[in-house]
């Protein structure tokens, strides 16, 4: 599916992630995309992205956007969001965590928006 805006891309990406559709998730990222996995660590390239997202999906986590804002200029968009990470804690109990994300999208020649930089941890990267 073609994402017609950064907001649309995140909506589709979250749906695919929550449905554990790895191919669709990876399709929303540029070939040279960078994903922050934890403060001080990133993954690059499709094979690394696939491994990272497969592990995340197997752990049973899900994502839900709470509030978003986009700043766009000349085919580049900064997507800011407050989002909820839902997961099971080590005791198997349902738990959640609210995070702030900063994501950079680039509009492709065909009009589709794809992720170039995915920092779902937002300002937490400063804690590295």
Phi, psi and omega in degrees: 000142181272128177272118185271354177201163176301320179299317179296319179300315181294320177301312181291321180296314178299318179299313180297319179297313182294335176268002180059040178264084187299320182296319178293317178303308182299327180296341179274001180250141173294158181302327182254026181296154176238133178238127175280121182262333175192163180307125179086359181229138177226161169236149181224162177071151187301319182297317178293319178300316180301312180299316180299310183290326176298316178298316180298316181294320180296333180284350176084016179282157175221161183234145178214126178284137178256318179206138182226158177209138181236135172242121186236140174206126171051048175080007175240139179226136172260116181257119179249137180210151167255125185221163183248126174260121179249136186201174174258133178284175182303338178270002180085006180276142177296136181215166178210161181214132178269132182231164174243131181245150170231120184229139178252127177249152173231134178284130182276162181305329179276001178099349180283146177259132179230155180283131173257315179228124180243106176244079182291350179266351178052230185292350178298339179296341179288347181273004182292000000 
